[in-house]
Amino acid sequence: MSATSDTRDEPFLVEPIRTYCHVEVNPQLADTAWDRLEEAARGAVQAIRATGRSHLLIDLSDLETIGSGTVASLVRIWKTLDKKRRRFVVVSPSDRVRKELESAGLQKLWTIVTNREEAAYELGVSRRAELEERELRTLALTAFPCALLAVLAMVMMHYFGREAIQVNSQLAALLLAAVSLTVGILSVLKDSGFRRVLAVLAILISLGVLSTLFFEHNTLRLPFTAASQLESKSP
């Protein structure tokens, strides 16, 4: 799907792919008049909006240099994207093009890479990015349930009166809390957004469960305390 035509002569070729739009910039754009540039940029914006996507891969692979008009058109396209959802990844194997973009300070707003493989990773659609996303999801979905199970084990410890059950329940709670704490820390360091919030909650819950080791009536300490008292009373 093209912004204005299916021919390679169009300034911007817009093609929806999976969760993003591939926007190929024609090198002939440098020789295009300003009014034609504005018209082409409007057409590209309309084509991108029609796809409902806010993730763009801007392909400058065919450009050896980039003019101010082209840069202005790209900035205009970028500004029309949803601020909360947009991802703007620019591909250029040309050192000159990348330096010109960086000299304009655009590396602070856009992700600029040298090849399509890096761009796919930045957009989260490469095999490596998908594996990392799966790993992060697993971390978040492990930490929080383990923390809740640790709390459940602590509740069981207080509910049942038999000492053996209390000891086993607390051991299970401490083990689950330790797992939740470890996985939660990894998730906080690697992840972001809602999953990071879940990981932080898991860490706080886990620390609360682990702190029961220092309680005076800790079931794990009671047998040792009783034994010590008997030894002190024996002649």
Contacts in CASP RR format, 6 or more apart in sequence:
PFRMAT RR
TARGET T0000
AUTHOR 0000-0000-0000
METHOD contacts of the structure
MODEL  1
MSATSDTRDEPFLVEPIRTYCHVEVNPQLADTAWDRLEEAARGAVQAIRA
TGRSHLLIDLSDLETIGSGTVASLVRIWKTLDKKRRRFVVVSPSDRVRKE
LESAGLQKLWTIVTNREEAAYELGVSRRAELEERELRTLALTAFPCALLA
VLAMVMMHYFGREAIQVNSQLAALLLAAVSLTVGILSVLKDSGFRRVLAV
LAILISLGVLSTLFFEHNTLRLPFTAASQLESKSP
1 14 0 8 1.000
1 15 0 8 1.000
1 16 0 8 1.000
1 47 0 8 1.000
1 51 0 8 1.000
2 10 0 8 1.000
2 13 0 8 1.000
2 14 0 8 1.000
2 15 0 8 1.000
2 47 0 8 1.000
3 10 0 8 1.000
3 11 0 8 1.000
3 12 0 8 1.000
3 13 0 8 1.000
3 14 0 8 1.000
3 40 0 8 1.000
3 43 0 8 1.000
3 44 0 8 1.000
3 46 0 8 1.000
3 47 0 8 1.000
3 48 0 8 1.000
4 10 0 8 1.000
4 11 0 8 1.000
4 12 0 8 1.000
4 40 0 8 1.000
4 43 0 8 1.000
4 47 0 8 1.000
8 26 0 8 1.000
9 26 0 8 1.000
9 28 0 8 1.000
10 26 0 8 1.000
10 40 0 8 1.000
11 25 0 8 1.000
11 26 0 8 1.000
11 28 0 8 1.000
11 29 0 8 1.000
11 32 0 8 1.000
11 36 0 8 1.000
11 37 0 8 1.000
11 40 0 8 1.000
11 44 0 8 1.000
11 73 0 8 1.000
12 23 0 8 1.000
12 24 0 8 1.000
12 25 0 8 1.000
12 26 0 8 1.000
12 29 0 8 1.000
12 40 0 8 1.000
12 41 0 8 1.000
12 43 0 8 1.000
12 44 0 8 1.000
12 47 0 8 1.000
12 73 0 8 1.000
13 23 0 8 1.000
13 24 0 8 1.000
13 26 0 8 1.000
14 21 0 8 1.000
14 22 0 8 1.000
14 23 0 8 1.000
14 44 0 8 1.000
14 47 0 8 1.000
14 48 0 8 1.000
14 51 0 8 1.000
15 21 0 8 1.000
15 22 0 8 1.000
15 23 0 8 1.000
15 24 0 8 1.000
16 22 0 8 1.000
16 51 0 8 1.000
16 53 0 8 1.000
17 57 0 8 1.000
18 125 0 8 1.000
19 53 0 8 1.000
19 55 0 8 1.000
19 123 0 8 1.000
19 125 0 8 1.000
20 53 0 8 1.000
20 55 0 8 1.000
20 56 0 8 1.000
20 57 0 8 1.000
20 87 0 8 1.000
20 123 0 8 1.000
20 125 0 8 1.000
21 48 0 8 1.000
21 51 0 8 1.000
21 53 0 8 1.000
21 55 0 8 1.000
21 56 0 8 1.000
21 57 0 8 1.000
22 57 0 8 1.000
22 59 0 8 1.000
23 44 0 8 1.000
23 48 0 8 1.000
23 56 0 8 1.000
23 57 0 8 1.000
23 58 0 8 1.000
23 59 0 8 1.000
23 77 0 8 1.000
24 59 0 8 1.000
24 61 0 8 1.000
24 62 0 8 1.000
25 58 0 8 1.000
25 59 0 8 1.000
25 60 0 8 1.000
25 62 0 8 1.000
25 63 0 8 1.000
25 70 0 8 1.000
25 74 0 8 1.000
26 62 0 8 1.000
27 62 0 8 1.000
27 63 0 8 1.000
27 64 0 8 1.000
29 37 0 8 1.000
29 40 0 8 1.000
29 69 0 8 1.000
29 70 0 8 1.000
29 73 0 8 1.000
30 63 0 8 1.000
30 65 0 8 1.000
30 66 0 8 1.000
30 67 0 8 1.000
30 70 0 8 1.000
32 40 0 8 1.000
34 69 0 8 1.000
37 69 0 8 1.000
37 70 0 8 1.000
37 72 0 8 1.000
37 73 0 8 1.000
38 73 0 8 1.000
40 73 0 8 1.000
41 73 0 8 1.000
41 76 0 8 1.000
41 77 0 8 1.000
44 73 0 8 1.000
44 77 0 8 1.000
45 76 0 8 1.000
45 77 0 8 1.000
45 80 0 8 1.000
48 56 0 8 1.000
48 77 0 8 1.000
48 80 0 8 1.000
48 81 0 8 1.000
49 80 0 8 1.000
54 81 0 8 1.000
54 82 0 8 1.000
54 85 0 8 1.000
54 86 0 8 1.000
54 87 0 8 1.000
55 85 0 8 1.000
55 86 0 8 1.000
55 87 0 8 1.000
55 89 0 8 1.000
55 123 0 8 1.000
56 77 0 8 1.000
56 78 0 8 1.000
56 81 0 8 1.000
56 86 0 8 1.000
56 87 0 8 1.000
56 88 0 8 1.000
56 89 0 8 1.000
57 89 0 8 1.000
57 91 0 8 1.000
57 116 0 8 1.000
57 119 0 8 1.000
57 120 0 8 1.000
57 123 0 8 1.000
58 74 0 8 1.000
58 77 0 8 1.000
58 88 0 8 1.000
58 89 0 8 1.000
58 90 0 8 1.000
58 91 0 8 1.000
58 110 0 8 1.000
59 91 0 8 1.000
59 116 0 8 1.000
60 66 0 8 1.000
60 90 0 8 1.000
60 91 0 8 1.000
60 92 0 8 1.000
60 94 0 8 1.000
60 97 0 8 1.000
61 91 0 8 1.000
61 92 0 8 1.000
61 93 0 8 1.000
61 116 0 8 1.000
63 70 0 8 1.000
63 92 0 8 1.000
63 94 0 8 1.000
63 97 0 8 1.000
64 94 0 8 1.000
64 96 0 8 1.000
64 97 0 8 1.000
65 94 0 8 1.000
65 96 0 8 1.000
65 97 0 8 1.000
65 100 0 8 1.000
66 97 0 8 1.000
66 100 0 8 1.000
66 101 0 8 1.000
67 100 0 8 1.000
71 100 0 8 1.000
71 101 0 8 1.000
71 104 0 8 1.000
71 106 0 8 1.000
74 90 0 8 1.000
75 106 0 8 1.000
78 86 0 8 1.000
78 88 0 8 1.000
78 109 0 8 1.000
78 110 0 8 1.000
81 88 0 8 1.000
87 111 0 8 1.000
87 122 0 8 1.000
87 123 0 8 1.000
88 109 0 8 1.000
88 110 0 8 1.000
88 111 0 8 1.000
89 110 0 8 1.000
89 111 0 8 1.000
89 112 0 8 1.000
89 113 0 8 1.000
89 119 0 8 1.000
89 122 0 8 1.000
89 123 0 8 1.000
90 101 0 8 1.000
90 106 0 8 1.000
90 110 0 8 1.000
90 111 0 8 1.000
90 112 0 8 1.000
90 113 0 8 1.000
90 119 0 8 1.000
91 113 0 8 1.000
91 114 0 8 1.000
91 115 0 8 1.000
91 116 0 8 1.000
91 118 0 8 1.000
91 119 0 8 1.000
92 98 0 8 1.000
92 101 0 8 1.000
92 112 0 8 1.000
92 113 0 8 1.000
92 114 0 8 1.000
93 114 0 8 1.000
93 115 0 8 1.000
98 112 0 8 1.000
98 114 0 8 1.000
101 107 0 8 1.000
101 110 0 8 1.000
101 112 0 8 1.000
102 112 0 8 1.000
106 112 0 8 1.000
111 119 0 8 1.000
111 122 0 8 1.000
113 119 0 8 1.000
113 122 0 8 1.000
117 126 0 8 1.000
120 126 0 8 1.000
120 129 0 8 1.000
121 128 0 8 1.000
121 129 0 8 1.000
122 129 0 8 1.000
123 129 0 8 1.000
124 130 0 8 1.000
124 133 0 8 1.000
136 187 0 8 1.000
136 190 0 8 1.000
136 191 0 8 1.000
136 195 0 8 1.000
137 195 0 8 1.000
139 183 0 8 1.000
139 184 0 8 1.000
139 186 0 8 1.000
139 187 0 8 1.000
139 190 0 8 1.000
139 191 0 8 1.000
139 195 0 8 1.000
139 199 0 8 1.000
140 184 0 8 1.000
140 187 0 8 1.000
140 191 0 8 1.000
140 195 0 8 1.000
140 196 0 8 1.000
140 198 0 8 1.000
140 199 0 8 1.000
142 179 0 8 1.000
142 180 0 8 1.000
142 183 0 8 1.000
143 180 0 8 1.000
143 183 0 8 1.000
143 184 0 8 1.000
143 187 0 8 1.000
143 198 0 8 1.000
143 199 0 8 1.000
143 202 0 8 1.000
143 203 0 8 1.000
144 180 0 8 1.000
144 198 0 8 1.000
144 199 0 8 1.000
144 201 0 8 1.000
144 202 0 8 1.000
146 176 0 8 1.000
146 177 0 8 1.000
146 179 0 8 1.000
146 180 0 8 1.000
146 183 0 8 1.000
146 202 0 8 1.000
146 206 0 8 1.000
147 176 0 8 1.000
147 177 0 8 1.000
147 180 0 8 1.000
147 201 0 8 1.000
147 202 0 8 1.000
147 205 0 8 1.000
147 206 0 8 1.000
147 209 0 8 1.000
148 205 0 8 1.000
149 176 0 8 1.000
150 172 0 8 1.000
150 173 0 8 1.000
150 174 0 8 1.000
150 176 0 8 1.000
150 177 0 8 1.000
150 180 0 8 1.000
150 205 0 8 1.000
150 206 0 8 1.000
150 209 0 8 1.000
151 173 0 8 1.000
151 205 0 8 1.000
151 209 0 8 1.000
153 169 0 8 1.000
153 170 0 8 1.000
153 172 0 8 1.000
153 173 0 8 1.000
153 176 0 8 1.000
154 169 0 8 1.000
154 170 0 8 1.000
154 173 0 8 1.000
154 209 0 8 1.000
154 212 0 8 1.000
156 165 0 8 1.000
156 169 0 8 1.000
157 165 0 8 1.000
157 166 0 8 1.000
157 169 0 8 1.000
157 170 0 8 1.000
157 173 0 8 1.000
157 219 0 8 1.000
158 166 0 8 1.000
160 166 0 8 1.000
160 169 0 8 1.000
163 219 0 8 1.000
163 222 0 8 1.000
163 223 0 8 1.000
166 219 0 8 1.000
167 219 0 8 1.000
167 220 0 8 1.000
167 223 0 8 1.000
170 212 0 8 1.000
170 218 0 8 1.000
170 219 0 8 1.000
170 220 0 8 1.000
171 220 0 8 1.000
173 209 0 8 1.000
173 212 0 8 1.000
174 209 0 8 1.000
174 210 0 8 1.000
174 212 0 8 1.000
174 213 0 8 1.000
176 209 0 8 1.000
177 205 0 8 1.000
177 206 0 8 1.000
177 207 0 8 1.000
177 208 0 8 1.000
177 209 0 8 1.000
177 210 0 8 1.000
178 206 0 8 1.000
178 210 0 8 1.000
180 202 0 8 1.000
180 203 0 8 1.000
180 205 0 8 1.000
180 206 0 8 1.000
181 202 0 8 1.000
181 203 0 8 1.000
181 206 0 8 1.000
181 207 0 8 1.000
181 210 0 8 1.000
183 199 0 8 1.000
183 202 0 8 1.000
184 199 0 8 1.000
184 202 0 8 1.000
184 203 0 8 1.000
184 206 0 8 1.000
185 199 0 8 1.000
185 203 0 8 1.000
187 195 0 8 1.000
187 196 0 8 1.000
187 198 0 8 1.000
187 199 0 8 1.000
187 202 0 8 1.000
188 196 0 8 1.000
188 199 0 8 1.000
188 200 0 8 1.000
188 203 0 8 1.000
191 199 0 8 1.000
212 218 0 8 1.000
213 220 0 8 1.000
END
